Amino acid sequence: MSDTSDTSLLEATQAYGAKVFRLRLPFVGELRQYSFAKFRRDLLAGAVLTLVSIPQAIGFALILGLPPGPVITSVVIGGFVGSLFFTSRYHVFGPTSSISLITAATIATIAAANPGLELSSIQLAVLMAFMIGALQFLAGLFQFGEVTRFISLAVVVAYSTGIGLLLVSSQLHHIFGLPAARGGTFGANLWGVVKGIAQGQTSWWAVGIGVGTWGIFELLNRIRPKWPEALFGLITMGIVGWILARTMNIVPFNLVSGEGELAADLPAFAGLHLSSAEFSVMPSLFGTCVAIAILGMLEATSITKGLAAKSGQSIEPRQELAGMGAANIACSLFSGVPGSSSFARSAVNYQSGAATQMSSMLSSVVVLGIVLFITPAFGYIPVAALAAHLIRVGIKMINPAQIRIAFRSTRSDALVFAITLFSCLFLKLDTAIYVGIGVSLALFLRKASAPSLVEYTFTDGGALTQLEEGEKRRNDAISIVHVEGELFFGAADLFQEQVRLMSSDSNIRVVILRMKNARHLDATSVMSLLQLHEFIHKTGRHLIISGINPDVENVLVSSGAIKEIGRENVFPAEANLTASTKKALLRASHLLQTASADVRIFYDKKREESKATASPKNFPSDHSHLNDYQI
């Protein structure tokens, strides 16, 4: 018997392990049915995707304060590796505005807190990419990504809105040609711009370039809405920058080349070298990396589910998370910055008619080719022009329709949105997401921890109905309390106090708890139930429980609570909705040593015989075929 049991346990363990560690490369399956027609669609989508990716990558390098090279590496390597794992044909990985902002803020904070730190900004970014990737890959491997289902939409909308506003504020100093503000918060950015303008430090060249770039974007958006406005706008301003750089001794505005040259080299495998300096800074980075990993999971879930709803394609969330993790790890091995799921590029990939994940891979190859052969041209793009592009990206992250839904749905959603948005603007971004999730869960638990307790009685016709305020019970000695809702730890104390309050009438000798619709008992609620039983017993009264479902009964049996209360005082639910209550009333009559509890209960004999189900709130009203019990 023991050998058989051990074998079954081993087989179950192996089956679980096979399920947990079952990751695959969906793209391999796509290749079996690949055709030239699909390749043509993927190539076109990849080309359009490239036109969007390059301007964004250079802009994100501006946000990070790093040379564009590591960001381009993230586009090329991360985009390619992620596509190998993704089940979604349209999901695109790469650097994003939200991840770039958080990474930049974290690097600045670590550098300020450790003035003697030997690690450069690029080394810190690479280390963060590895840590984020490891967390996300494990989340996909063990299906931890399911926790994102418990994060409120209000948190996601507020966080996106906050990132958008912060991105806009972080680029205003470039538009006005001012030095960057210290601190990097929303308030510090705005104050720095206002102070610089008031002191007359504005560069009208930068303002003109920013306004001109914006005008080009708007014009292209109106006359050629399908064209990649960012690419054409930045190319135009790059030509302007090239002409002025050639004709003037000193260019009166900042160029991308001043922020760091694009390296016209293939991304090289650098490996991951964890020195004592990296290990010493890992604890400081861990909290932020967890926040970024969670944010990445939210972005991936939101993007892939939205695209799947449009395309009809089925996806595996664990594969998307594992793909993001693998992509970030690959970025770290090639000295690239962290990335995530890209809303804009994934949408462009879908709208461009991509057939398979090959579109993202082809885009990586095209980006690499452009970087190798057209690198010098990007150095002439004015920084103010890139800032105008990033401000448009930030504004597009603010979705008025979703904000309206978050604000108008419930007060809890409005409060979660406001607190999360405030935290994004005035606290660290990783702290903000924890605050938003914490407030959201706290309000949910508060709402869920309010069980409904209503006193019931029987009418003269035998129907179980709510006892109205001021109405007398059929029997003053018996109180029937209907319990409905979640009875987990958050509701335990409230449940106990409400029952005590309802049973405070000195005439009541027996309290019957109808718990047919009570769910999810845990250790705390069982303890509260036993404390309630002890309180009622000490006052010379009795507690009876009726209508419990099998899950609740199992908890009471396993915990030993049913022995404390008495098996004779607990009545499981039956097919007949009032049968357990009838038995509870019979038990109450016995405890009160009365011949009758003066209650008539009717049950539908035909319905019971047919084993049909009925709602617990809708008891039979037609008594022409009912059997009659009098207690």
C-alpha positions in Angstrom: 0.0 0.0 0.0 2.9 2.3 0.9 4.6 1.6 -2.5 1.5 2.4 -4.4 1.0 5.6 -2.5 4.6 6.6 -3.1 4.3 5.9 -6.8 1.1 8.0 -7.1 2.8 10.9 -5.2 5.9 10.6 -7.5 3.7 10.6 -10.6 1.7 13.6 -9.4 4.9 15.5 -8.6 6.3 14.7 -12.1 3.0 15.8 -13.7 3.0 19.1 -11.8 6.7 19.7 -12.6 6.0 19.1 -16.3 3.1 21.5 -16.2 5.0 24.2 -14.4 8.2 24.0 -16.5 6.4 23.6 -19.8 7.6 26.6 -21.8 7.9 26.5 -25.6 8.9 28.5 -28.6 5.5 29.2 -30.4 7.3 30.7 -33.4 8.6 27.2 -34.3 5.0 26.0 -34.7 4.3 29.1 -36.9 7.1 28.1 -39.3 5.4 24.8 -40.2 2.7 26.7 -42.0 4.8 29.7 -43.1 4.4 31.0 -46.7 5.7 33.7 -48.9 2.5 35.6 -48.5 3.0 35.6 -44.7 6.6 36.6 -45.2 5.6 39.6 -47.3 3.1 40.7 -44.7 5.7 40.3 -41.9 8.3 42.2 -43.9 5.9 45.2 -44.5 4.8 45.2 -40.9 8.5 45.0 -39.7 9.5 47.9 -42.0 6.7 50.1 -40.6 7.6 49.0 -37.1 11.1 50.1 -37.7 10.0 53.6 -38.7 8.3 53.9 -35.3 11.0 52.1 -33.2 14.1 54.2 -34.1 12.7 57.7 -33.2 11.3 56.3 -29.9 14.6 54.6 -29.1 16.6 57.8 -29.5 14.0 59.6 -27.4 14.2 57.1 -24.6 18.0 57.5 -24.6 17.3 61.1 -24.0 15.1 60.2 -21.0 17.7 57.8 -19.6 20.5 60.2 -20.0 22.5 57.5 -21.8 24.0 57.1 -25.3 21.5 55.7 -27.8 23.6 52.6 -28.3 22.3 50.6 -25.3 18.7 51.6 -26.1 19.1 50.4 -29.7 20.5 47.2 -28.4 17.4 46.7 -26.3 15.3 47.2 -29.5 17.3 44.8 -31.6 18.2 42.0 -29.1 15.2 42.3 -26.8 12.7 42.5 -29.6 14.2 39.4 -31.4 14.5 37.2 -28.3 11.0 38.2 -26.9 9.3 37.2 -30.2 10.7 33.7 -29.9 8.6 33.1 -26.7 5.5 35.2 -27.4 2.3 33.4 -28.4 0.8 36.7 -29.5 1.8 37.5 -33.1 1.7 41.2 -32.5 3.4 41.6 -29.1 6.5 43.8 -29.4 9.2 44.1 -26.7 11.6 47.1 -26.3 12.4 50.2 -24.3 9.3 52.1 -23.2 8.6 55.5 -21.7 7.5 54.2 -18.3 10.4 51.8 -17.8 12.8 54.5 -19.1 11.5 57.0 -16.6 11.7 54.7 -13.6 15.1 53.4 -14.6 16.5 56.9 -15.0 15.0 58.0 -11.6 16.5 54.9 -9.9 19.9 55.4 -11.4 19.9 59.1 -10.3 18.8 58.1 -6.8 21.5 55.3 -6.5 24.2 57.6 -7.8 23.2 60.4 -5.3 23.1 57.9 -2.3 26.4 56.3 -3.2 28.8 59.1 -4.4 31.8 56.7 -4.4 30.0 54.0 -6.4 32.3 52.5 -9.0 29.4 51.5 -11.3 28.5 53.7 -14.3 24.9 54.5 -15.3 25.0 52.0 -18.1 26.3 49.3 -15.7 23.4 50.0 -13.3 20.9 49.9 -16.2 22.3 46.6 -17.4 22.1 45.1 -13.9 18.5 46.3 -13.6 17.7 44.6 -16.9 19.1 41.3 -15.6 17.2 41.5 -12.3 13.9 42.5 -13.9 14.3 39.7 -16.5 15.0 37.1 -13.9 11.9 38.1 -11.9 9.7 38.1 -15.0 11.0 34.8 -16.4 10.3 33.1 -13.0 6.9 34.7 -12.9 6.1 33.2 -16.3 7.6 29.8 -15.4 5.6 29.4 -12.2 2.5 31.3 -13.4 2.9 34.1 -10.8 1.6 36.5 -13.4 -1.9 35.6 -12.3 -1.5 38.1 -9.5 -2.0 40.9 -12.0 -5.7 40.0 -12.1 -6.1 41.4 -8.6 -4.8 44.8 -9.5 -7.5 47.4 -10.1 -7.9 49.0 -13.5 -7.9 52.4 -11.7 -4.3 51.7 -10.6 -3.2 51.0 -14.2 -5.0 54.0 -15.6 -3.7 56.3 -12.9 -0.2 55.0 -13.3 -0.3 55.5 -17.1 -1.7 59.0 -16.6 1.0 59.8 -14.1 3.8 58.5 -16.4 2.4 60.5 -19.2 2.3 63.7 -17.2 5.8 63.1 -15.8 7.1 62.4 -19.3 5.7 65.7 -20.5 7.1 67.7 -17.6 10.5 66.0 -17.9 10.9 67.3 -21.5 9.7 70.9 -21.0 13.2 72.1 -20.2 14.5 70.8 -23.5 11.7 72.7 -25.3 12.8 75.9 -23.6 16.5 75.2 -23.8 16.9 75.2 -20.0 19.1 73.1 -17.7 17.5 70.0 -16.3 15.8 70.4 -12.9 17.1 68.5 -9.8 14.9 65.8 -8.3 13.1 64.7 -11.4 9.6 64.9 -9.8 6.7 66.5 -11.5 6.7 69.5 -9.2 10.5 69.9 -9.5 10.3 69.8 -13.3 7.6 72.4 -13.6 9.3 74.7 -11.0 12.6 74.4 -12.9 10.9 75.5 -16.1 9.0 78.4 -14.5 12.1 79.6 -12.7 14.2 79.4 -15.9 11.7 81.3 -17.9 11.3 84.0 -15.2 15.1 84.4 -15.1 15.2 84.9 -18.9 17.2 81.8 -19.6 14.9 80.7 -22.4 16.5 79.7 -25.7 14.2 80.9 -28.5 16.0 78.6 -31.0 14.9 75.6 -28.9 11.3 76.9 -28.6 11.2 77.5 -32.4 12.4 74.0 -33.2 10.0 72.4 -30.7 7.0 74.4 -32.1 8.1 73.7 -35.7 8.4 69.9 -35.0 5.0 69.9 -33.3 3.6 71.7 -36.4 5.0 69.1 -38.7 3.6 66.3 -36.6 0.1 67.9 -36.7 0.3 68.5 -40.4 1.3 65.0 -41.3 -1.4 63.6 -38.9 -4.0 65.5 -40.8 -3.0 65.0 -44.4 -1.3 61.6 -44.2 -2.6 60.0 -41.0 -1.1 56.6 -41.9 2.4 57.9 -42.3 4.8 57.5 -39.3 4.7 61.2 -38.3 7.5 60.9 -35.8 10.0 59.5 -38.3 9.2 62.1 -41.0 9.1 65.0 -38.5 12.4 64.1 -37.0 14.1 63.5 -40.4 12.9 67.0 -41.5 14.3 68.6 -38.3 17.5 66.5 -38.7 18.0 68.0 -42.1 17.5 71.4 -40.6 20.1 70.6 -38.0 22.5 69.3 -40.6 22.2 72.5 -42.7 22.7 74.8 -39.7 25.6 72.7 -38.4 27.3 73.0 -41.8 26.6 76.8 -42.3 27.2 78.0 -38.7 30.3 77.9 -36.6 28.4 77.2 -33.4 24.9 75.5 -33.5 22.7 77.6 -31.2 20.8 74.5 -29.9 21.6 71.0 -28.6 21.8 68.1 -31.0 21.5 64.4 -30.3 25.2 64.0 -31.0 25.8 66.1 -27.9 23.9 63.5 -25.8 26.0 60.5 -27.0 26.9 59.2 -30.4 25.1 56.2 -31.9 27.7 53.4 -32.2 27.7 52.0 -35.7 28.6 48.6 -34.5 26.8 45.3 -34.1 25.6 44.6 -30.6 28.3 42.5 -29.0 27.9 39.8 -26.4 29.4 41.1 -23.2 28.1 38.5 -20.7 27.1 39.4 -17.2 30.0 40.3 -14.8 28.7 40.5 -11.2 31.4 42.1 -9.1 31.3 43.0 -5.5 30.0 46.5 -6.5 27.0 45.0 -8.3 26.2 42.7 -5.4 26.4 45.6 -2.9 23.9 47.7 -4.9 21.4 44.8 -5.6 19.4 45.2 -2.3 18.9 48.9 -3.2 17.6 48.0 -6.7 15.5 45.0 -5.7 12.3 46.9 -4.7 12.4 49.0 -7.9 13.0 46.0 -10.0 10.0 44.2 -8.5 7.9 47.2 -9.2 9.1 47.4 -12.8 8.5 43.6 -13.2 4.9 44.0 -12.0 4.4 47.0 -14.2 5.7 45.0 -17.2 3.3 42.1 -16.4 0.4 44.6 -16.3 1.5 46.1 -19.6 1.9 42.7 -21.2 -1.4 41.4 -20.0 -3.2 44.6 -21.1 -1.6 44.7 -24.5 -1.9 41.0 -25.4 -5.5 40.6 -24.2 -6.6 43.7 -26.0 -5.0 42.6 -29.3 -6.3 39.0 -28.8 -9.8 40.4 -28.5 -9.4 42.2 -31.8 -7.7 39.4 -33.7 -9.4 36.4 -32.2 -6.0 34.7 -31.4 -5.6 32.7 -28.2 -2.6 33.6 -26.1 -0.8 32.1 -23.1 0.0 34.8 -20.5 2.8 32.7 -19.0 4.6 32.6 -22.3 4.3 36.4 -22.7 5.8 37.0 -19.3 8.5 34.4 -19.8 9.3 36.1 -23.1 9.7 39.5 -21.5 11.9 38.0 -18.9 14.1 36.2 -21.5 14.3 39.4 -23.5 15.4 41.5 -20.6 18.1 38.9 -19.6 19.3 38.9 -23.2 19.5 42.7 -23.2 21.7 42.5 -20.1 24.0 40.1 -21.7 24.5 42.5 -24.7 24.8 45.6 -22.5 21.3 46.8 -23.2 18.8 48.7 -21.0 15.6 47.2 -19.5 12.5 47.0 -21.7 8.9 46.0 -21.6 5.8 45.5 -23.7 5.3 48.5 -26.0 1.7 49.8 -26.4 2.5 51.9 -29.5 4.7 49.4 -31.4 2.4 46.4 -30.7 -0.6 48.4 -32.0 1.4 49.4 -35.1 2.4 45.8 -35.6 -1.2 44.7 -35.5 -2.5 47.6 -37.7 0.3 46.9 -40.3 -1.1 43.4 -40.8 1.7 41.2 -39.3 1.1 37.5 -39.9 3.5 36.0 -37.3 6.1 36.9 -34.7 8.6 37.2 -37.6 7.5 40.8 -38.1 9.2 41.8 -34.9 12.3 39.8 -35.7 12.5 41.4 -39.2 12.1 44.8 -37.6 15.1 44.1 -35.3 17.2 43.2 -38.4 16.1 46.3 -40.3 16.9 48.5 -37.2 20.3 47.0 -37.1 20.9 47.7 -40.7 19.8 51.3 -40.4 22.1 51.8 -37.4 25.0 50.4 -39.3 24.6 52.4 -42.5 22.7 55.6 -41.6 24.1 56.2 -38.1 25.7 59.7 -38.6 22.4 61.3 -39.7 20.7 60.7 -36.3 23.3 62.9 -34.6 21.9 66.0 -36.3 18.4 65.7 -34.8 17.8 68.6 -32.4 17.1 67.6 -28.8 14.1 70.0 -28.8 12.6 68.1 -31.7 13.0 64.8 -29.8 11.5 66.5 -26.7 8.4 67.5 -28.8 8.0 63.9 -30.0 8.3 62.6 -26.4 5.7 65.2 -25.2 3.3 63.8 -27.8 4.0 60.3 -26.6 3.3 61.4 -23.0 0.0 63.1 -24.0 -1.1 59.9 -25.8 -0.6 57.9 -22.6 -3.3 60.0 -21.0 -6.7 58.4 -21.9 -9.6 60.6 -21.0 -12.2 57.9 -21.6 -10.5 55.5 -19.2 -10.0 58.3 -16.7 -13.7 59.1 -16.9 -14.6 55.5 -16.2 -12.2 55.3 -13.3 -13.7 58.4 -11.7 -17.3 57.8 -12.3 -17.7 54.1 -11.6 -17.4 54.0 -7.8 -16.0 56.2 -5.1 -13.4 53.6 -4.3 -12.1 53.6 -7.9 -12.0 57.4 -7.9 -10.0 57.4 -4.6 -7.6 54.7 -5.9 -7.1 56.7 -9.1 -6.4 60.0 -7.2 -4.0 58.5 -4.7 -2.1 56.6 -7.3 -1.8 59.6 -9.6 -0.7 61.8 -6.7 1.9 59.2 -5.7 3.2 59.0 -9.3 3.7 62.8 -9.5 5.2 63.4 -6.1 6.8 60.2 -4.9 9.2 57.7 -6.5 7.6 55.8 -9.3 8.3 52.3 -7.8 6.7 53.5 -4.5 3.7 54.9 -6.4 2.8 51.5 -7.9 3.0 49.9 -4.4 0.8 52.6 -2.9 -1.8 52.2 -5.7 -2.0 48.4 -5.3 -2.0 48.7 -1.5 -4.9 51.2 -1.5 -6.8 49.2 -4.1 -6.6 46.0 -2.2 -7.4 47.7 1.2 -10.6 49.2 -0.2 -11.5 45.9 -1.9 -11.0 44.0 1.4 -13.1 46.6 3.2 -15.9 46.1 0.8 -15.6 42.4 0.7 -15.4 42.1 4.5 -19.0 43.4 5.1 -21.2 40.2 5.3 -24.9 40.6 5.0 -26.7 39.6 8.2 -30.5 39.7 8.1 -32.9 38.3 10.6 -35.6 36.1 9.0 -38.9 34.7 10.2 -41.7 32.5 8.7 -44.9 33.9 7.5 -48.3 32.4 8.2 -48.1 30.9 4.8 -44.9 29.1 5.6 -42.6 31.3 3.5 -39.2 32.4 4.9 -39.0 36.1 4.8 -37.0 39.0 6.1 -38.1 40.3 9.5 -38.9 44.0 9.2 -37.9 46.5 11.8 -40.5 46.6 14.6 -42.1 43.3 13.4 -42.4 40.6 16.0 -40.9 37.1 15.6 -43.2 34.1 15.4 -41.4 32.9 18.5 -39.7 35.4 20.7 -37.2 32.8 21.9 -35.9 31.9 18.5 -33.9 34.2 16.2 -33.1 33.1 12.6 -30.2 35.0 11.2 -29.5 34.7 7.5 -25.7 35.1 6.8 -24.6 35.9 3.3 -21.1 36.9 1.9 -17.4 36.3 2.4 -16.4 35.1 5.9 -12.6 35.4 5.5 -10.3 37.1 8.1 -11.4 40.6 7.1 -15.0 39.9 7.9 -14.6 37.8 11.0 -14.8 40.5 13.7 -17.6 42.3 12.0 -19.6 39.1 11.6 -19.2 38.3 15.3 -20.2 41.8 16.5 -23.2 41.9 14.3 -24.5 38.6 15.5 -23.9 39.6 19.1 -25.8 42.8 18.5 -28.7 41.1 16.8 -29.0 38.5 19.6 -28.8 41.0 22.4 -32.6 40.7 23.0 -33.0 39.1 26.4 -36.0 37.1 25.2 -33.9 35.2 22.6 -32.9 31.7 23.8 -31.8 30.1 20.6 -29.9 31.7 17.7 -30.1 29.9 14.3 -27.5 31.0 11.8 -28.6 30.2 8.2 -25.2 30.0 6.4 -26.2 28.6 3.0 -24.7 31.6 1.3 -21.7 32.1 3.6 -18.4 31.4 1.8 -14.7 31.1 2.3 -14.3 30.5 6.0 -10.8 30.6 7.3 -9.0 30.2 10.6 -9.9 33.7 11.8 -13.6 33.3 11.0 -13.7 29.9 12.6 -12.2 31.4 15.7 -14.8 34.2 15.7 -17.6 31.6 15.3 -16.2 29.7 18.3 -16.0 32.9 20.4 -19.6 33.7 19.4 -20.6 30.2 20.5 -18.8 30.6 23.8 -20.5 34.0 24.4 -24.0 32.6 23.7 -23.4 29.5 25.7 -22.1 31.5 28.8 -25.3 33.5 28.7 -27.4 30.3 29.0 -28.5 30.3 25.3 -27.8 28.1 22.3 -26.3 28.5 18.9 -27.5 26.4 15.9 -26.0 26.5 12.4 -28.1 25.4 9.4 -27.7 25.2 5.6 -23.9 25.0 5.5 -22.4 24.0 2.1 -19.8 21.2 1.8 -16.8 23.6 1.8 -17.9 25.3 5.0 -18.6 21.9 6.6 -15.1 20.7 5.7 -13.5 23.7 7.3 -15.6 23.2 10.5 -14.7 19.5 10.6 -11.0 19.9 9.9 -10.6 22.7 12.4 -12.5 20.7 15.1 -15.0 23.6 15.5 -17.9 21.2 14.8 -17.0 19.3 18.0 -17.0 22.5 20.0 -20.4 23.6 18.7 -21.8 20.1 18.7 -22.5 17.9 15.7 -26.2 17.8 16.8 -26.3 21.6 16.4 -25.0 21.8 12.8 -27.3 21.0 9.8 -25.8 20.8 6.3 -27.8 22.2 3.3 -30.2 19.9 1.5 -32.0 19.9 -1.9 -35.1 21.3 -0.2 -34.1 24.8 0.6 -35.8 25.0 4.0 -35.2 21.4 5.2 -32.1 22.2 7.2 -33.8 25.2 8.8 -36.8 22.9 9.7 -34.4 20.5 11.4 -32.7 23.4 13.1 -36.1 24.6 14.4 -36.8 21.0 15.6 -33.5 21.1 17.5 -34.4 24.5 18.9 -37.8 23.2 20.1 -36.0 20.3 21.8 -33.5 22.7 23.5 -36.3 24.9 24.7 -38.2 21.8 25.9 -41.3 22.9 24.1 -43.7 20.8 22.1 -44.0 23.3 19.4 -42.0 26.3 18.1 -45.1 27.6 16.5 -43.6 27.7 13.1 -45.1 26.2 9.9 -42.6 25.3 7.1 -43.7 24.4 3.7 -41.6 22.6 1.1 -42.2 21.8 -2.6 -42.5 18.0 -2.8 -42.5 17.9 -6.6 -39.5 20.1 -6.8 -37.6 18.0 -4.3 -38.5 14.8 -6.1 -37.2 16.2 -9.4 -33.9 17.3 -7.7 -34.2 20.7 -9.3 -32.3 23.6 -8.0 -33.8 26.9 -6.8 -32.6 30.3 -5.7 -32.3 30.6 -1.9 -34.1 33.9 -2.0 -37.2 32.7 -3.9 -39.3 30.3 -1.9 -42.5 28.7 -3.3 -45.5 31.0 -3.3 -48.0 28.5 -4.7 -48.8 26.2 -1.9 -51.4 24.1 -3.7 -49.1 21.1 -3.9 -46.9 21.6 -0.8 -46.5 19.3 2.1 -47.0 20.9 5.5 -44.8 20.6 8.7 -45.6 22.1 12.0 -43.0 22.4 14.6 
